Amino acid sequence: MMRRAHWFLVAMASLCALTASCGKKSGTQGTTIRFWQFWDMAVVTPIITEFEKQNPGVHVEVEQLTWATGLEKIQAALASGTQPDVCELGSTWLPRFSYEGVLEDLTPVYEAERDSFLMWDSALYKDHVYGLPWVQGSRVLFLNRDLFQKAGLDPDHPPDTWDDLLEASKKISALGNGVYGVIRKSRKAAK
């Protein structure tokens, strides 16, 4: 959660610094940033609260999109000029929007933050950065049936919990010879 919060804070601050039109001034009330995103509000609200606390006078107006209709809503907003200041995009959408020229070039943010975070490739288009990778995840976990069997595990009954996955990983790693239950790249190796 803290990593996601940090990303959001970096994204908001960086985008507002780069984009003169970020947010709308409301007299003495400060600046409002329109943010469209796909997460449950229970996840996003604490992050927004922390951002507003660190940035007095800035209010974030959040709209939760759905994966079923979000792309169409974003396209309609772009066509009508009513797009939000900050928007979460599916990683497969970024190249298309970058090609269409509707995204801010965030290469200066990348230059300042590149050593602090991973997964920048998902935000690149023609050697420019057009997004900040906020959340990277995998919705599928694959298992190697042969390794499961060699470790004395039943591949027809994969782990059901994180604890089960950890135990299975330990048993597979115990096989040795450069075999690991779960592979994790270090930050240095990923650079």
Secondary structure by P-SEA (a helix, b strand, c coil): caaaaaaaaaaaaaaaaaccccccccccccbbbbbbbcccccccaaaaaaaaaaccccccbbbbbbcccaaaaaaaaaaacccccbbbbcccaaaaaaaacccccaaaaaaaccccccccccccccccccccccbbbbcbbbbcaaaaaaaccccccccccaaaaaaaaaaaaacccccccbbbbcccccc
